[in-house]
Amino acid sequence: MLEFTWPWAFLLLPLPPLVYRLATRAPRQDAALYVPFFSALTRLQSDHENLTSGRILNLICCVLIWLLVVLAASRPQWLGEPVQLPSTGRDLMLAVDISGSMEAQDMIVGNRQASRIDVVKAVVGDFVERREGDRLGLILFAAHAYIQAPLTFDRKVVGELLEEADIGIIEESATAIGDAIGLSVIHLRSRPENSRVLVLLTDGVNNAGEVSPEQAGQLARTENIRIYTIGIGADQITQRTFFGARTINPSAELDEAVLTRIAEATGGRYFRARDVSDLVGIYEELDRLEAIEQDEQTYRPTRVLFHWPLGGAVLISFLLALVSIPWLSLSGRAVLSDPEELPAGAREA
């Protein structure tokens, strides 16, 4: 269906005739130079201008140009058929830690070591692809928390934004878990109560931000937001040094107690991902969250069309400019350059 965003623009249609009728004409000035062969040039130009069909064509082109410009100004658009949005699903916010510790390469993929953030991108990206029917949002946090994608049905965009998240785009020296939960609450609190879900993934302890994880967890509980927390990182890795090999715990700073309390207080669960298989299994289990009915919604795809009439007006203006050039006068000047064709007075001069 064709629709005009600004239909009041059609009120401008009678503007040119009004200007023509009401505007004061510019005063005419007489020529001040004497040209011996002026009469010949005047005759040539008069012959060109007196072509009635040409003047009518010019008028038609000018009218058509104005109509197309006004039509473009009204911003026409084509509304497609209504598209049914999924009527079941969840409002699921993903909060991903991108602090400096997520660069630790304690994950084994195949026969090689991989960083935590690379594994998270792969596993969570696949999880996002499977969430058809859910509204997904993405929050990235380190020393501060930022909304990277508000709740949307566009899973492709959320996946791309997650893939583009790099360590260092946020101050990476600390981890603000409480701020990430609080920001999630702000974006989930307006959604239907039984569909509000937050999945928070981190490898550290809260040591930055304005809100503590416990306070943010209580706020989430008040707003009926279910939180699933995931602690990522291996329990031990072997490092080779000058003095020999030694075993260390790269997840020593992971605050599992706080993550567990937050999850249980809101009706969720805490998961521990020590390797890739653990992380994959966790997101497969999250995939089985119970779906709920939501209000039926539709939208109509919109295609903007104003550039077509505007382009047509520009094209006709260009053609009209070419037609309006006095080609006959220019050719007449070339003919008059022959001394035999010049008036007698001009030849004598």
C-alpha positions as CSV (number, residue, x, y, z in Angstrom):
1,M,0.0,0.0,0.0
2,L,1.3,3.4,-1.0
3,E,1.5,6.0,1.9
4,F,2.8,9.5,2.1
5,T,4.7,10.5,5.3
6,W,4.2,14.2,4.8
7,P,1.0,14.6,2.7
8,W,0.8,18.4,3.6
9,A,3.6,18.9,1.0
10,F,1.0,18.7,-1.7
11,L,-0.2,22.2,-0.5
12,L,2.9,23.5,-2.3
13,L,1.6,22.5,-5.8
14,P,0.0,25.9,-6.6
15,L,3.1,27.8,-5.5
16,P,4.7,28.5,-9.0
17,P,1.5,30.0,-10.6
18,L,1.0,32.2,-7.5
19,V,4.6,33.4,-7.7
20,Y,4.2,34.1,-11.4
21,R,1.0,36.1,-10.8
22,L,2.1,38.0,-7.7
23,A,5.8,38.6,-8.0
24,T,7.0,41.9,-9.5
25,R,8.6,41.6,-12.9
26,A,12.3,42.6,-13.2
27,P,12.7,46.0,-15.1
28,R,13.8,45.7,-18.7
29,Q,17.1,47.4,-19.7
30,D,17.8,48.6,-23.2
31,A,21.0,47.5,-24.9
32,A,23.9,49.9,-24.8
33,L,26.2,48.4,-27.4
34,Y,26.0,48.7,-31.2
35,V,26.5,45.5,-33.1
36,P,26.5,45.8,-36.9
37,F,25.0,42.3,-37.4
38,F,22.6,42.4,-34.4
39,S,19.6,42.2,-36.6
40,A,20.8,38.9,-38.0
41,L,21.3,37.4,-34.6
42,T,18.0,38.7,-33.4
43,R,16.3,37.0,-36.3
44,L,18.0,33.7,-35.6
45,Q,17.1,33.8,-31.9
46,S,13.5,34.8,-32.6
47,D,13.1,31.9,-35.0
48,H,14.3,29.6,-32.3
49,E,12.1,31.0,-29.6
50,N,9.0,31.2,-31.7
51,L,8.8,27.5,-32.1
52,T,5.5,27.0,-30.4
53,S,5.9,23.3,-29.9
54,G,9.2,23.9,-28.1
55,R,7.7,26.4,-25.7
56,I,4.9,24.0,-24.9
57,L,7.4,21.2,-24.3
58,N,9.4,23.4,-21.9
59,L,6.3,24.3,-20.0
60,I,5.3,20.6,-19.7
61,C,8.8,19.7,-18.5
62,C,8.7,22.5,-15.9
63,V,5.3,21.4,-14.6
64,L,6.4,17.8,-14.5
65,I,9.6,18.7,-12.6
66,W,7.6,20.6,-10.0
67,L,5.1,17.8,-9.5
68,L,7.9,15.3,-9.0
69,V,9.7,17.5,-6.5
70,V,6.5,18.0,-4.5
71,L,5.9,14.2,-4.7
72,A,9.4,13.5,-3.3
73,A,8.9,16.1,-0.5
74,S,5.8,14.2,0.6
75,R,8.1,11.1,1.3
76,P,6.1,8.3,-0.4
77,Q,6.7,4.8,1.0
78,W,5.4,1.4,0.2
79,L,4.0,-0.6,3.1
80,G,4.2,-4.4,2.7
81,E,1.9,-7.0,4.0
82,P,1.7,-7.4,7.8
83,V,4.4,-9.9,9.1
84,Q,3.6,-11.9,12.2
85,L,6.2,-11.7,14.9
86,P,6.9,-14.8,17.0
87,S,4.3,-15.0,19.8
88,T,6.3,-17.2,22.1
89,G,9.8,-16.6,23.6
90,R,11.8,-14.9,26.2
91,D,13.3,-11.5,26.8
92,L,16.9,-12.6,27.3
93,M,19.8,-10.3,28.1
94,L,23.3,-11.5,27.7
95,A,26.0,-9.9,29.9
96,V,29.5,-10.8,28.8
97,D,32.7,-10.0,30.7
98,I,35.4,-8.5,28.4
99,S,38.0,-7.5,31.1
100,G,41.7,-8.2,30.5
101,S,41.6,-11.6,32.3
102,M,39.3,-12.9,29.5
103,E,42.5,-13.0,27.3
104,A,43.8,-15.9,29.4
105,Q,44.5,-18.9,27.1
106,D,43.4,-21.7,29.4
107,M,40.8,-23.2,27.0
108,I,41.7,-26.2,24.8
109,V,40.0,-26.3,21.4
110,G,41.2,-29.4,19.5
111,N,44.9,-29.5,20.1
112,R,45.5,-25.9,20.6
113,Q,45.0,-23.4,23.4
114,A,42.4,-20.6,22.9
115,S,41.6,-17.5,24.9
116,R,38.4,-17.4,27.1
117,I,36.9,-14.6,25.0
118,D,37.4,-16.5,21.7
119,V,35.6,-19.5,23.1
120,V,32.8,-17.4,24.5
121,K,32.3,-15.7,21.2
122,A,32.0,-19.1,19.4
123,V,29.7,-20.8,22.0
124,V,27.5,-17.8,22.8
125,G,27.3,-16.9,19.1
126,D,25.9,-20.4,18.3
127,F,23.5,-20.0,21.3
128,V,22.3,-16.7,19.9
129,E,21.6,-18.3,16.5
130,R,19.3,-20.9,18.1
131,R,17.2,-18.4,20.0
132,E,14.6,-18.0,17.3
133,G,11.5,-16.3,18.8
134,D,13.4,-14.6,21.7
135,R,14.2,-11.0,22.1
136,L,18.0,-10.8,22.7
137,G,20.1,-8.0,24.2
138,L,23.8,-7.7,24.8
139,I,25.7,-6.0,27.6
140,L,29.5,-5.8,27.7
141,F,31.3,-5.0,30.9
142,A,34.7,-4.6,32.4
143,A,35.5,-1.6,34.6
144,H,32.1,-0.3,33.4
145,A,29.0,-1.8,31.8
146,Y,27.5,-0.7,28.5
147,I,24.5,-1.7,26.5
148,Q,25.8,-3.0,23.2
149,A,22.4,-4.1,21.8
150,P,19.0,-3.4,23.3
151,L,16.4,-6.2,23.2
152,T,15.7,-7.1,19.6
153,F,14.5,-10.0,17.4
154,D,17.5,-9.4,15.1
155,R,19.7,-12.3,16.2
156,K,22.2,-11.6,13.4
157,V,23.0,-8.2,14.7
158,V,23.5,-9.4,18.2
159,G,25.8,-12.1,17.0
160,E,27.8,-9.6,14.9
161,L,28.2,-7.2,17.8
162,L,29.3,-10.0,20.1
163,E,31.9,-11.1,17.5
164,E,33.2,-7.5,17.2
165,A,33.7,-7.1,21.0
166,D,37.4,-6.9,21.7
167,I,39.3,-6.7,24.9
168,G,40.3,-3.1,25.5
169,I,37.2,-1.3,24.1
170,I,36.2,-0.8,27.7
171,E,38.7,-0.1,30.5
172,E,39.9,-3.6,31.2
173,S,41.6,-3.4,34.6
174,A,38.6,-4.2,36.7
175,T,35.2,-6.0,36.6
176,A,31.9,-4.3,37.4
177,I,29.5,-7.3,37.8
178,G,27.0,-5.3,39.9
179,D,26.7,-2.5,37.2
180,A,26.1,-5.1,34.5
181,I,23.2,-6.6,36.5
182,G,21.8,-3.2,37.3
183,L,21.9,-2.2,33.6
184,S,20.2,-5.4,32.7
185,V,17.4,-4.7,35.2
186,I,16.8,-1.3,33.6
187,H,16.3,-2.9,30.1
188,L,14.3,-5.9,31.3
189,R,11.9,-4.3,33.9
190,S,9.4,-3.1,31.3
191,R,9.0,-6.6,29.7
192,P,6.4,-9.2,30.7
193,E,7.2,-10.5,34.2
194,N,7.6,-14.2,33.4
195,S,9.9,-13.7,30.4
196,R,12.8,-11.7,32.0
197,V,16.0,-13.6,31.9
198,L,19.6,-12.5,32.4
199,V,22.6,-14.8,31.5
200,L,25.8,-13.3,33.0
201,L,29.2,-14.7,32.1
202,T,32.4,-13.7,34.0
203,D,35.8,-15.0,35.1
204,G,36.5,-12.7,38.0
205,V,35.3,-10.9,41.1
206,N,33.4,-7.6,41.4
207,N,36.0,-4.9,42.1
208,A,34.5,-1.8,40.3
209,G,31.2,-0.1,39.7
210,E,28.7,1.8,41.7
211,V,26.5,-1.1,42.7
212,S,27.5,-4.3,44.5
213,P,26.4,-7.6,42.9
214,E,24.3,-8.4,46.0
215,Q,22.4,-5.1,45.8
216,A,21.9,-5.6,42.0
217,G,20.7,-9.1,42.6
218,Q,18.1,-8.0,45.1
219,L,16.9,-5.4,42.7
220,A,16.6,-8.1,40.0
221,R,14.7,-10.3,42.4
222,T,12.2,-7.4,43.1
223,E,11.7,-7.0,39.4
224,N,11.1,-10.8,38.9
225,I,14.2,-11.2,36.7
226,R,15.7,-14.7,36.7
227,I,19.6,-14.6,36.6
228,Y,21.8,-17.5,35.4
229,T,25.4,-16.9,36.2
230,I,28.4,-18.6,34.5
231,G,31.9,-18.7,35.9
232,I,34.4,-19.5,33.1
233,G,38.0,-20.5,33.4
234,A,40.1,-23.7,33.9
235,D,40.9,-24.9,37.4
236,Q,44.5,-25.5,36.6
237,I,47.1,-25.1,33.9
238,T,50.7,-26.1,33.7
239,Q,53.3,-23.3,33.1
240,R,56.8,-24.0,32.1
241,T,59.4,-21.7,33.6
242,F,63.2,-21.5,33.9
243,F,63.0,-23.5,37.1
244,G,60.7,-26.2,35.6
245,A,57.0,-26.8,35.2
246,R,54.5,-25.7,37.8
247,T,50.7,-25.9,38.1
248,I,48.6,-22.8,38.8
249,N,44.9,-22.0,39.2
250,P,44.0,-19.3,36.6
251,S,40.6,-19.0,38.1
252,A,41.7,-18.2,41.6
253,E,39.9,-14.8,41.6
254,L,36.6,-16.2,40.4
255,D,34.0,-15.4,43.1
256,E,31.8,-18.4,42.8
257,A,30.0,-17.8,46.2
258,V,28.6,-14.4,45.1
259,L,27.6,-15.7,41.6
260,T,25.8,-18.6,43.3
261,R,23.9,-16.4,45.7
262,I,22.8,-14.0,43.0
263,A,21.5,-16.9,40.8
264,E,19.7,-18.7,43.6
265,A,18.1,-15.5,45.0
266,T,16.5,-14.8,41.7
267,G,15.3,-18.4,40.9
268,G,18.2,-19.1,38.5
269,R,21.3,-21.3,38.7
270,Y,25.1,-20.9,38.8
271,F,27.1,-22.9,36.2
272,R,30.8,-23.6,36.1
273,A,32.5,-23.8,32.7
274,R,36.0,-25.2,33.1
275,D,36.4,-26.1,29.4
276,V,34.7,-25.8,26.1
277,S,32.5,-28.9,26.6
278,D,31.2,-27.5,29.9
279,L,30.3,-24.2,28.3
280,V,28.5,-25.8,25.4
281,G,26.5,-28.0,27.8
282,I,25.6,-25.0,29.9
283,Y,24.1,-23.1,26.9
284,E,22.3,-26.3,25.7
285,E,20.7,-26.5,29.1
286,L,19.8,-22.8,29.0
287,D,18.2,-23.5,25.6
288,R,15.6,-25.6,27.5
289,L,14.2,-22.7,29.4
290,E,10.4,-22.7,29.4
291,A,8.8,-20.5,26.7
292,I,5.9,-18.2,27.6
293,E,3.1,-16.7,25.6
294,Q,3.5,-13.1,24.7
295,D,1.2,-10.6,23.1
296,E,0.7,-11.1,19.4
297,Q,2.6,-8.5,17.4
298,T,2.9,-7.7,13.8
299,Y,4.9,-5.2,11.7
300,R,4.7,-4.0,8.1
301,P,8.0,-3.8,6.2
302,T,8.4,-0.3,4.8
303,R,10.2,0.7,1.6
304,V,11.1,4.4,1.0
305,L,10.4,5.6,-2.5
306,F,11.1,9.4,-2.5
307,H,14.4,9.0,-4.4
308,W,12.5,7.8,-7.5
309,P,10.5,11.0,-8.1
310,L,13.5,13.1,-7.0
311,G,15.8,11.4,-9.5
312,G,13.2,11.8,-12.2
313,A,13.0,15.6,-11.5
314,V,16.8,15.8,-11.7
315,L,16.9,13.9,-15.0
316,I,14.2,16.0,-16.6
317,S,16.0,19.2,-15.5
318,F,19.2,18.0,-17.1
319,L,17.4,17.2,-20.4
320,L,15.6,20.5,-20.3
321,A,18.8,22.4,-19.9
322,L,20.3,20.6,-22.9
323,V,17.2,21.4,-25.0
324,S,17.2,25.1,-23.9
325,I,20.7,25.7,-25.2
326,P,20.4,27.9,-28.4
327,W,22.1,25.4,-30.6
328,L,20.7,27.3,-33.7
329,S,22.2,30.5,-32.5
330,L,25.6,28.9,-32.0
331,S,25.4,27.3,-35.5
332,G,24.3,30.7,-36.9
333,R,27.4,32.3,-35.3
334,A,29.6,29.8,-37.2
335,V,27.8,30.6,-40.4
336,L,28.2,34.4,-39.8
337,S,31.9,33.9,-39.4
338,D,32.1,33.5,-43.2
339,P,32.8,37.1,-44.6
340,E,30.5,36.5,-47.5
341,E,27.5,36.0,-45.1
342,L,28.2,39.1,-42.9
343,P,26.1,42.3,-43.4
344,A,27.7,44.9,-45.6
345,G,28.5,47.2,-42.7
346,A,30.3,44.4,-40.9
347,R,32.3,43.4,-44.0
348,E,33.4,47.0,-44.4
349,A,34.4,47.2,-40.7
